[in-house]
Amino acid sequence: MRQARSAAGPAGHAGDDGGAARRGLLGTGGVRLSTRLILIVASSLLPILAMQVAVTWTQWADRKAQLGDLTIQQAQLLAGNMQGFARGARILLGAATETQEVRRLEPGCDAQLARLRRHAPGYAFIALVDAGGRIACASSPSLAALDADAPWVSEARAAASFGAGRYTRSPGNPEGVLPFYLPTETIEAAGGATLVAAIELHWLEQALQRMKRGTSPFIANGVLTLADAQGTILARDARHDDFVGHPFPAAARGILTSTRPGVIRLRSIDGTERVVGFSPPTAENYGLAAVVGFEEDELLRDITRASRQSFMIFCFGSLFALGITLLVARRFITRPTNSLLVAARRWQRGDLATRAPGADDGSEFGQIAGAFNRMAADLQQREEELRQHAQALEARVAERTRALREANARLEAEAQERRNAEAALLQAQKLQAVGQLAGGIAHDFNNVLQAVLGGVALIGKRAQDPAAVARLTGMVEEAAQRGQSITRRLLAFSRREELRADRLDVGALLTGLREVLDATLGPGITVVVQAPEGLSPVLADRGQFETVLVNLATNARDAMAQGGCLTLSAEPVTVPPGVAGDLPPGDYIRLTVADTGSGMDPAVLARAGEPFFTTKPAGQGTGLGLAMARSFAEGSGGCMVIESAPGRGTRIALVLPALREAAPASPAAAPPGMVTPRHARVLLVDDEPVVREVLAGQLADAGYQVAEAASGAEALEHLDQGLCCDLLVSDLAMPGMDGVTLIREARRRRRGLPAILLTGYAGDAAALAVGQQVDGGFTLLRKPVTGARLLDQVAAVLGAQAPA
């Protein structure tokens, strides 16, 4: 036994020396000599690869520049053809002014214009609009009656020179036309009038398709598009019906303000990445834009293929060179190395009598083998010496090991006892907390249920006693409110926030907040409040509103490191009907938080509202302040606007709907066009029959006309069948289609339809405010909702939608 242990000691030592020998053979980091040779060859190929990449990159850059010139040429060529259409329209209108019937507005004027239209294919109609805005003469007898109020008639009166109008769709031409206007003073009977020639858009589509046939100079895979000065698409040679009448995407709006042809790269309206050449809507183009788009990947397909082939050739050549290098390395490096490794492994196992083969001075491997043999001899001599020391140490180590094992066993037993005691205590505490919570909640809910069930039973027995029914109804409502209070306590216990909107006096809120900010922001910041008296109230959650304002003020303080002035202001604003934007027409309150700080550059301003985006150092900001403010404003039916520039400070405005004061219950008191309960139609959607029946009854008692649906699909079916409604009230969680999806689908059928969403879940408010994007927004109410609360919100939403 002692001899075996003694042998193990030198063997272990020899193993260490063998590992050292192996590391010496393999080189630092365990890289083989053959691998090093391959790496050398690979590194010599890197310059070739770099040259290949540089050539390919240069070719790509040159081709992209050529594509830019090509797209501009194609757009200018399309603009030239477009000018031909305009000149044809001018010739046609000029011919009309030469006829006596048209100049004098004689009875044959309509027939003369109809004859001209028959000889001008592609034109929907030719008409004459007199100075009073009346269609005095037209190629179609019914045009004067159908299009009397069409947009092209008012444009014709305002036309000062020959040019193209805007995309127009009217009762007489529901598919849309492109009008050309020619003001003339030669119409004797009208005292100055405007001739109008309207081109059919499908004819324009066919004309664009004809341009690419035969020996056309247009590239076959390009998409030709014509648009008016407002960016509305008039015609495309591909998928015309899908895009006619649609505006340019936001990334292409710069085409409308440009003064000369150019190139942009964007995602097209059909979702395809394109390089687009354009000729802007200038006077030379008669106010029309010509756009030609190409799929850049398709135009670069040949150079892509050539680059891929070059890369494959380089890869195959590199693999061939590396393969040859590997074969040579195995023959002249791997074999001698393996012989040395075999000897080293035998030394590691304790066989120090082994000697490495090929020991000579003729090669590097022979010199290494000789050195290893001498090292083995030295190790064999020292093994004897180490064996004697090992025997002395063996007895001492065994004694110390036994003592350590005994001590370790005692420590493990004590630690296990401590863990068992802690686990038992923690479990007992958990059970006690859960038991107390469950017992208290069960007691409170049993009391609530006792009051509700007893009150309902008494109401059934005393149905003929109105006074008793009213008293018992109040008792049941009070019990339900106690249950609602229990729910709020549960939410507070689980740290779930529940939003509750209230009527807020903006001026009083800002004045009260000033005292908090004066103490919070420090002496270097001056807080100024500017709020006129008589401001309309807003409907919002007070706690969240104050939190948003404090967050904005804190951001402003951080932007004013050297001190400054923070201004909180409020003012009424009105969005008139017919104005395009994020807000529907109505009255609003603009609350502005302005600072005199460093401001934001355009790059930071563009991302300021993104969640988790912050310019503050790590640990000093979450990036959620402005995102929460935007979510709060949109969830309250408004929007957030940020204005900032470097060195000029920042202005953040929260635009919230103004809450109209209740009008007297008199027909004369309602504003013109106001939706009153007697006329308002509400579509109520809830999958619970009892809840739906109660809500429908409350709305009907208030004078609303209510249509009910048990699911989102049934509600959409009502709308498809022509059901008219002024407001959609829907539950959030329903089988099949949830409330948010229902709002989206309903607004595809009824654009701008107001909506109120009801939910009984605790965690919906934050998720809906941040994660759900619905055009036009919606109002969120938490169940249970009282009848008065629901009716107030319905009146507020309908009031906000009414014309001013």
N, C-alpha and C positions, 0 to 999 in steps of 0.2 A: 504494500500500500504506500509506504513512504517512498519507494523507488518510483512508483507510477506518478506520484505528485511531483517528485523532483524532475522527472522527465517532462511533465506538463509545463513546468515553469520555463525551462529553456525553449520548449516548443513554442510557447506563447511569445517569448522574446523573439524567437526566430521568425514567428509569424509577423511581428511588427516590422522586423528588418525586411521580411519578404514583401510586405506592403510598401515599405519605403523603396525597395528595389523596383516594384511595379510602377510606383509613381515616378521614379526616375526614368523608367523606360517610356512611359506614356506621356511624360511631360506635364507641365503645370496645368492644373484644371482637368486632368483626365482626358486630354485630347491625344489621340493616337498620331503617330508619325505619318501614317498613310492619310489620315484625315487632314493633317496639316498640309500635306502635299496637295490634296484636293482643294483646300481652302486657298492655297497660293494660286492654283489654276483659276479658281472661281474669281479671285480678286483681280486677276489679269483680264477677265472678261467684263469687269464692271465698267471700264472706260468705253468699251464697245456698246454696252447696254445704255450708257449715258448718251453716247452719240446717237443711238437709235431713237431714244426718247426725245432728244432735242430735235432731230429731223422730223419725227412724227408731229411734235408740238408745233413746229414751224409750219408744216403742211396744214395742220388744223387751223392755225391762226390765219394763214393766207386764204384758206377756203372759206372761213367764216366772214372775212372781209369781203371776199367776192360775193358771198351770199347776200351781204348787206347791200352791195351795189345792185345785185340782180333784183332783189325785192323792191328797191326804189324804182328801178327801170320798169318792172312789171306794174307797180302802182301808177307811175306816170303814164304808161301806155293805157291802163284802164281809165285813168282820168281823161285822156284824150278822147277815148270812145264815149265817155260820159258827156264830154263837151259836145260831141256829135249829137247825142240825144237832145241836149238842150238847144242846140242850133236848129234841129229839126222842129222842136216845139215852137221856137221863135218864128220860123218860116211859116208854120201852120197858123199861128196866131196872126202873123202879118198878112197872110192871105185872107183871113177872116175880116180884117179891117178894110180890105179893098172892095168888099161887096157892098152894094148899095143898101140891101136889106138890113145888114148889120149896122152900117153907119147911121141909118135913119130909124133903126128899130121898127121896121115895117113888119106886117104880119108874116111874111115869109122868112123872117130872121131865124126861127127855130129850124125850119127845113134847110136853110142854107148851112147852118152849123152842123146839122145832121149829115148833110152831103159831104162836108169837109171831113167829118169824123170817119165816114165810111171809106174815104180814100186815105185815111191815116191809121193803119192797123196798129194796135197796141194802146190806143187812147180810149179811156173809159168814157169821157165826155168832153165837150167844149162848151163853155158858158161865158156869159157876159154879166158882170156885176156892176150895177150903176153906182153913182156917187152916194146914194142913200143906203147902200148895203143890200139891195134887192137883186135877186137873180132875174134880170130882165129878159134874158134870152138864153136858151140851152138846147143842146143837141138831143136831149132826152126830155120829153114833155113832162114827166113826173119829177124831174130833178128840182124844180122850183118849190114843189110842195114838200118833198122829202128832206132836202138839204138846206132849207131856209135858214136854219140856225147852226149849220155845220161849221167847224173851225176854219175851213178853207175860205168861207165867205168873208169872215172878219179879216183874215190875212190878206185877201184880195183888196179890201178897202185900204189897208195900211201899206200896200206895196208901192214903192217909189220908182222902181226900175225893173227891168226884166230879170227874173231869177227864179230859182226853185224854192218851193215852200217846204213845209214839214210833212212828215208821214201823217196821213189823214185817213181816218175810218169814220164813215157816216152811215145814216140809214139807207141812203141811195147807193152807197158803195161799201158794204160791210167788210169786204176783203181788203180794203185799204188801197189808196192811190198816192201818187206823187204829183202834186199840182205845180204847174209853171204859170207865173203871172206876168202879164204885159200891160202896164198902164198905158192908156192912149187918150188923146184929146180930140180924136177924129170922130167920136160918136156924137153926132149932132144932137140927137134927142135926149141923151143922158147927160150932156154937159160935162163930159169927162167920166171915163169908166175904166174898168180893168177886165181884160180878157183872160180866161183861165182854160188851160189845157191839162187834163189829168191823165197821166200814164198809168196803165194797169201794172201792178207789181209782178204778176205772173208773167206778163210780157217781158218785163225787165229780167226776170229769172231766165226765160228762154233766150233772151239776147245775150246774157252772160254765158250761157251754155254754148251758144253758137260761136262765141269768140274763141273757144278752145278747140274747135273742130278743124279738121283738115290741116292745112299748113299754117295754122295760127301761131303768132309769135308768143302766145302765152304758154307757160310750162304746164303740162297736163296735170301734175299733182298739186298745183296751187289752188287755193280757194279764193274766188273773187267775191268781194262784198262791196255794196254801195250803201251809204248811210246819209241821213240829212244832217243839217248843222247842229241838231240837238243830240246826235249820236244814236238815233233810232235806226235800226237796220231796215233797209228798203228791199234789198234783193241779195240773194246768194246763188251761186251756180250749183251748190250742193246743200241739201237739207234746208231748202228755202222755207218750207212751211213751218219748220221747227223754230226758226229764229226771226222771221219777219215780224216787225213791230217791237222787238226786244231792244233794250238799250245796250250800248257797249259795256263790257265789264269795267270795273273801277280802274284796273291797271291800264286800260286803253283810253281813258278819258282825256289824256294829254294830247291825243290826236286832234281834238276839237279846238284846242287853243294854240296849236302850232301854226306857224306862218310859212313853213316850207316843208317839202317832203322829207321823210326820215324813216328810221327803222326802230322797232321795239321788239323785245322778246317777252312773251307772256303766255299764260295759260288761257287759251281761247274760250269763248263762251260755250263751246261744246266739250270742254275739259281736256283738249289736246294742247301739248306744249308746242308753240309755233314761233317762228321768226316772221315778223309782220312788217311789210313795207306799206307806207301810206302816203297819200296826197291829201292834205288837209282841206276843209271846206272854206276856201277863200273865194274872193269875188271872181277870179279867173275860172274857178270850177263851179260858178253859179251857186255857191253855198252848199255843195255836195262833197262828201268825203269818199275817196276811192281807197280800198284796202285790199291787199293781196297777202295771204298767209300761206306759209309752207311748213310742213313738218321737218324741222331741222335734222332730225335723225335720218329721215329718208334721203335728204339731199346729201348728207355726209356718209351715206351707206358705202359708196365706192372707196372713199379714203379710209373708212373704218375697216372695210374688208382688206385693203392693202396693208394697213397697219397691223391687223391681226395676223395676216400671212407672214409679214416680216418678223413679228414677234415669235410666231411658231417656228420659223426657220432658225431664228436665233436660239430658241429654246432647244430645238433638236441638235443644233451644232454644239451648244454648251453641254448637253447631256452626252453627246458622243465624246467630246474632249474629256469630260469627267469620267466616263466609262473607261477610256484608254488609260487615264491616270490611275484609276482604281485597280485595273489589271496589273499595271506595272508595280504599283505599291504593294499588292498582295505577293507578287513574286519576289521582290527584292527587299521589302521592308517587313511585311507581316510574318513571313516564315521565320527569319532570324529572331524576330521579337517573340514569337510563340515559343521557340526553343528556350529562350531566357525565362519566359514566364513559367514554363513547366518546371524548370529547375528551381525557381523562386517559390513555387507552390510546395514542392517537396521539402525545401528548407522550412517553410512555414509549418508543415506537419511535424518537424523535428528531425528530419533526415538530413543532418548537416554533412554527411559523408558524400552526398551527391555533388557532382561537378558539372558546370555548364559546358556543352560541346562547342567546338569551334573557337577555342581560346587561342588567338594569335595576334600579332601586331600588324597584320596586313589590311585590316578594315576597322571601322569604328565599332561594329558589332563584336569583332574578335577582341578588341581592347576592353569592351564592356564585360564580355564573358570572363576574361582573365581577372578583372577587378572583382567580379562577383565571386569567383572561386577563392581568391585570397580572403575576401570578407567571410566566406563560409568557414574557412579554416580558422580564422580568428574567433568566430562565434563558437565553433566547436570547442576551442580551448577554454573560452570563458564560461561555457555551460557547466563545466565541472565546478568552477568556483561559485557560480550562482546556486548550484544545487545544495551546497553546504549551507549557504545563508538561508536558503528557502526552508530547510528543515528546522532551523532555529526559529524562523518567523512563523512557521505553520502552527506550532503549539500556542504561541502568543495570540495569533489571530483567532484560533478556535475558542480560546477562553473569552476574549473580548466579544466575539460574535454571540456566544451563549448569553452573556449578560445583556447585550443590546436586544436580543429577541425577547427576553423576559420583560424588559422595560417597555418595549413596543407593544407587547400583548396587553399590559396593564393600561397603557394610554388608549388603545383602541376600545377596550371595554368601557372606559370612562366616557369617551367621546360618543359611543353608541348610546349609552344611557342618557346623555345630555340631549342628543338629537331626538330620542323617543319622547323625552319630557317636553321639549319645545313643540314638537308636532302635536302632541295631545293638547297642550295649552292653546295653540293656534286654532285647532279644530273646535275646541270648546268655545273660544271667543266668537268664531264664525257662526256656530250654531246659536249662540246666545243673541247675536245681532240680528240674524235672520228671523229667529223666533219672536224677538221684540217687534221688529218691523212688521212681520206677517200678522201678529196678534193685533197690533194697533190698527193696521189698515183694515183687517177683517172686521174688527169691532166698529170702526167708523163706517165702512161700507154696509154692514148689516143694519146699522141705524138708518142710513140713507135709504136702503131698500125697504126697511120696515115703514118708513114715512111715505115713500112713493107708493108701495103696494096698498098700504092702508088707505091713503088718500084716494087712489083710483077706485078701491072698493066702495068707499063712502060716496064718491061722485056717482058711481053706478046706482047706488040705492037712493040718492037724493037728486036724481036728474031733473025732477020737476021743481026743485027749489033753487032759483038762480042765485040768491044770496049765498046759500050754502055751497053751491058749485063754485062760485067765485072765490070764496074763502078757502075751500079745499084745493082749488087750482093754485092759488098763491102758496099754500103749504107745500104742494108737490114741487112747484118751481123752486122754492127755497131749499128743499131737500136736494134737488138736482144740482143747485149751485154749490151746496156743501160737497157733493160728490165731485164736482169740477174742482173745487179747492183741494180735495184729497189728491186728485190727479196732478195738480200743479206741485203739490208737495213731493209726490213720487218723482216727478221730472226733476225737481231741484235736488232730490236725493241722488238720482242717477246722473246729475250734471248735464241735463238736456235743457236747452234754452227754448222757451216758448214765446213767440212774437205776438204782441197785441197792439193793434193800431188804435190810436186815440186822436181826437181833435186837438191839435196843437196850435197855440198862439205863438207864431214865429217870433214876433217882437219880444214878448215876455221871455221866451226860451233863450234868445240870444242875450238879453239883458242879464238873466240869471246866470248864464254860462260865463259872462265876462268876469264875475267875481272869482269863479273857479280858475279861469285861465290866468288872471292876474297873480294868483298865488302859485300856480303851477309852472308857468313859463319863465319866471324869474324877473328881476328888476330891469334887465336889459331890453325887454320886449314891452312895447306899448300896445295895449289892446284897445281898439276903437270899434264901437258898435253903431251902425247906421241902419236904422229900421224905422220907416215912417209909420205913423199911427193909422189904424183902420185897415191893416193888411188882412186879407182873408185867411182863415185857418187852413191847415193842411191835415191830411189823414195819414198818420205814420206811427210807428212804434217809438215811444219817447226814449226808452233806454238805448235802443240801437241808434236813434238819431243823435243823441248826445254823445254816444261812443264814437260815431263817425266824425262829428265835429271836433271832438277832443283829439282824435288821431290826426286829422288834417292840421289842427293847430300845432300839435307836436312836431309833425313833419316840417311845418313852416318855421318853428323855432330852430330845428336842426339846420335849416337852410340859411338862417340869420346868425351865423357864429359870432359876429361882432355886434349883435343887437339890431333892432329895427322896429318896424311898425306892423302889427297884425290887424287887419280890418275885417270885421264880420258885418256883412251888409245883406239886406233883403229888399226886394222890390217886386212889384207885380209885372208880369209880362203876359202878352196875348199872342197866341199862334193863330193867325187868320186862316180861313178855309182856302184850300187850293195851294198851300205852300208845301212843297216836298220836304220831308225831313223825318226824323225819328219820332216826333211827337205829333199826336192828332190835334186838330184844331181845338182851342179852348183857352181857359185862363189858367195861369201858372204863377208860382212864387219862385223867384230865383234867389237862392242863398249863396253868397260868394264869400270864400275865404281867401284873402289876398295878403301876400307878404312882400317885403322889400328885400328878399334874399338873393342868392346867387343865380336862381333860375335854372332851367334845363335846356340842354342843346337839343336839336331836332331828333337825334338818335335816341336819347333817353326819353324824350317826350313821346315818341312813337310807341315805346314799350311801358310807359309809366303805369298803365292800368292792368298790366299782365299779373296774374297771381304769382307770388314768390319772386318777382323781379325787384331787386333793390340795389341801390348804389352805395349803401352804407357798409362799413366793414363787417366781417363775419361776427355774429353774436350781438349786433346792435340793431338788427332789423329783420323782420320776417318777409317783407315784400307783400303783405296782405292788406295794408291800410287802404290804398287806393282801390284795390280790387273789391274790398268790402264796401267802400263808399259807392262804387259804381253799381255793385249788386243791390245795395240798399235803395239807390235812386231808381233803378229799373224795376225792382220789386215793388216800389211804391207808386209805379205808374209814370215815372219821369225819366230823366237821363242825367248824366254827368258830363261836363265840358271842362277841359283843361287848356289854359293858355299860359305859355311861358316862353321866355327867351333868356339867353345867358346875360347876366348883369341887370335884368329888368324885373326880376321877381317872378312869382307864380300866382295865377288866379284860378281857383278851382270852384266851379259853379255847380250846385245841385238844383236842378229844375224839377219842382214837384207840383202836381195838380192842386189848384186851389179848390178848397171845399166850399161849395156854394151854400149860402144860408137858405134854410127852408122857406119857401114862398107861401103866402096865404092860400088857403084851400079855396081858391076862386079861379075860374077859367081865365079871367082877364089878367090874373097875376102871373101866368106862365109866359116866359119869353116866346117870341115867334119861333116856330119849329121845334119847341121843347117837347121831348117825349114824356107825356104825363101817364100816371098809372092807368087811367081809363083807356089809353091807347097802347101802352107798352105791352109787347109780347115777349114772354120769357120761355126759353126751352130749358127744362129741368131734367137732368140726367143723374140717376143714382140706382145702383143695383139692389139696394135694400128697399123693399116695398113700403115698410113702415116709415122709414126716414123720408122717402119720396112723397108719401101721402101727407105727412106733417108739413114738410116744406112747401108743397103745392098749396095746401090749405092756407098757410100763413101768407103766401104771395097773393092768392086769390082774394083773401079777406082784405088785403090792402088795395085791391082794384086792378091787379095785373092780370093779363090773359096768359094762362099757363098751359104749355104743351109738355107732356111727360114722356120720358124714354127710360127703359130699364138697362140700356147698355150703350156704348159708344156706337156700335154698328147700327142700332135702331135709331139713334139720334141723326146719324149721317143719312140714313134712309129717309127720314122726315125732311131733311134739307134738300135731298135730291128730288123729292116729290113736290117741292115748291113751297114748303112751310116758311112763312115769314116770321122772323123773330128779331127783336132789338137787343137781346142779351142772352148769353149762354151761361147757365149755372150748372156746374158738373162736379161730381165726386172725383177724387184723385185715384184711389185704388179700386179698380173694377176688373172683372174677368175679361180677358181678351184684349181690350184697348183701354189704356189708362187715360186719365183726364187731360194730361199735357198733350198726348198724341191726338186726342179728340179735338182740342183747341186748334192745333195745327191744321188738321184735316177740315175742320169747319171753316177756318179762315181761307182755305183754298176755294171754298164754295161761296162764302160770304166775306168778302175782303173787309177788314177793319172791324169785324164783329166783336163787341166787348165781351169779356169773359170774367167770371168769378169761379175760383177753384176752392172746393171744400175738402178738408182732410182731417182725419182723426189721429194720424200718426204723429209721434213726437219729434222725429228727426228730419221731417221733410223740408222745413223752412230754409235752413242753410243750404241743403242739397239743391233745392229748386232754384234758389236765388243765384247760386254760383254755377251749377252744372247744366241747367236747362236754358236753352236759348229759343224763345218763341217770339216771332215778329209781332210787335204791338204789346207784348207783355200781358199780364193778367193780375187780378187781385186774389190774394190767398187768405182764406178764413179758416180758423181752427175749430173743429168740432169739439164739444157741443157749442152751437151758435144759437143765441136767442133770436126770437122773431124780430125784436126791435133792432138788434145788431144787423141781422140779414137785410131787413128793409132799409136801414140807413145806408148800408153799403151799396145796395141796388140803386137807391136814389142818387147816391154820389157818383156811381159809374155812369148811369144814364145822363146825369146832369153834365158830366165832363164830356160826353159825346154829343150833347146838343149843340146846335149852331149858336154862335155868340150873337 
